[in-house]
Amino acid sequence: MTILEEIIERLHQLSQEDLRRVRAFIEALQQEKRGASWCFDFLEHFSQATTVGMEVKVAPATCGGATRIALWEHPPASGSARVAYLVPVPAEVRAMTLKFAIGIRDGAELPSDRFVAFRVLVNGWKLWSAVKSSREWEEHAVAMPQFNSDLARIEFITDGLGDNRWNWAVWAEPRLEGRMTEDK
């Protein structure tokens, strides 16, 4: 058996979540060939996050028939759900981008005239926001500011805007990516 055949055999035994991790690893290896990259995967660090909300967890989520691993963040009866991370950012990281998709899970009976608000705060400042009522995934890539410190507080927030019924809000595969430089 060749090495390639052995790898393929092992891949067939992996779960969908593990296959996503393998894909991310391969993409990281390919990035290394093009220049050093840096990435912070928020789902991998969920256990270190501070959370507030009705149903806040990491699990597969289906939006528009497409299933992805996601951060579930159902807003409470009043106020908003919040998942906050302290992200250690190396001083050499430049050109950072926050990448994620937002959705409302299939099966939610959210009327088309009611919306869920999605927000991203960085060090207490609103960086990005949107409202949504449709069920399909929406991809986003948001340019990040350059940090003056080595620690950033990044918060993912959802809000039912006064009515939290059927606000099955999810954030798919959120990650912070940047390019490493030799300049300090």
N, C-alpha and C positions, 0 to 999 in steps of 0.2 A: 504494500500500500504506500503510495506517495504521500508527501506531507500535505499537498493540496487535497487529496482524497480524504485524508484523516481530518483535516479542518472542515471540509464539507460535511462529513459524517457527524462531527460534533455540532455543527451549526443546526442540523436537522433536529437535534435533541433539545435545543434551547427554546425558552418561552418567547412570546412576542416582545415582552419588555427587555429581556436579555438581548434579543436580536437588535432592538433599537440602540442599546448600549454598544453593541459590536459595530453598528453602522456609525455611531458617533466617534468611536475609537478610530475606525478606518478614515473617516473624514479628518480627524485630528492628525493622523499620520500624513495624509495628503497635504494638509496645511503646512506641516513642518517642512515639506519639500519646497513649498513656495515662500517660506519665511515663518519665523516662530510666531505662534499664536497662543493666546491665553483664553480660558473659558471658565465661567462659574455657572454650574448647573443648579438652579434653585430647587428642583425636585430632589436631587441627591442630598441637598442640605436641609430638607424640610424639618428634620428632627431638631435642628438648631434654631428654627424660626420661632418667633412669638406670634401666637394666633388669637384672633377674636372672631366669633361668628357662630352661626347655627350648625353648619356642617362644613368643617374645614379639614381637608385631608388630601392625600395624593392617591389617585386611583385612575384606572382607565375611564375615559368619558367619550360618549358618542354624540356628535353634533352633525346633523345633515347626513347621517349614515356612516360617517368616517370616525373610527375610534382611535384615540391618541391617549397617551399617558398625560395626566393633567392635575393641576391644583384645583380642587373643588373649593368653592368659596361662596356658600349661600349666605346672603345678608340676614341678620337677626330681625326680629319684629320691628325694632326701631334702630336707626343708625346704620352703620356699615360694618361689613366683615373686613378683616385686615390680617394680612400675613406679612410680617416684617422680618427682614434679614439684616444682619451686620456682615457686610461682604469685605473681606480683606483684599484690597487691590494693590498689587505690586507697583512700586514707583515707576517701573519700566514700561507699564502698559499704556498704550496710546490708542486713539481711534476706536473707542469702545462703542458697541452697539448692543442695545437690549432687544432680543428677539423673542417673540411669543405669538400665540394665536389666542383669540378670545372666542367664547361660544356660550350658548345656552343649550344644555343637554336635551337630546331628543326625549320626548315624552312630557316635557314641561307644557303646561296648558296656559302659558303666558299670552294674554291677548296681544294682538299686533299693535294696539295703541298704548301699551304699557312698556316701559323700558327699564333696563338694568344699566346702571352707570358703572364703568370700569375706570380705575385711575391708577397711575403709578406716581409715587412720591419718591424723591431722592433727597436725602438729608432734610426732610421736612418741606421741600418745595415740589409743587405739582409739575411733573415733567410731561405727562401725557394723560389724556382722558378721552373717553368715547361713551356713547350710549348705544344700546343694542336691544333688539327684540326678536331678531331672526335666529334660527337654530344652527345655521352652518358656521363653520370655522372662518374667522377673519384673521389673516396673517398680518403681523406688524413688525417693523424694524425701526427702532427709535435711536437716534444718535444721542449719546450720553455726554454730559459735560466732563471736562478733565477735572479730577479731584485734586484738592490741595492736601489731602491726608491719605493715609493708607487704609482707611476704613470708611466704607459708605453704608448708610442706612437706606435700604431700598424696600419700599412697601407696595404690595399689591392690594388694592381696595375694590370692593364691590358694594353697591348701594342700591336698595330697592326703590329709592326715590319716593318713600312714603307708603309703599305696599310691597311687602316681601314675598307674597304668595307666588309660587312657581318660578322664583328667581334662581334657577339652577345654573348659576354662573360658574364657568370654568376657564382656566388659563392653561393652554397646552404648551408643554415643553419650554417654559421660560428659561432663558439663559443669557448671560452677559458675556460678550465676546470682545476681544481686543487684540492688538498686535504688540508684540514685545519689541522694545528698542534697546539699544545699548546705552542711550543717553539717560542720565539720572537727574 
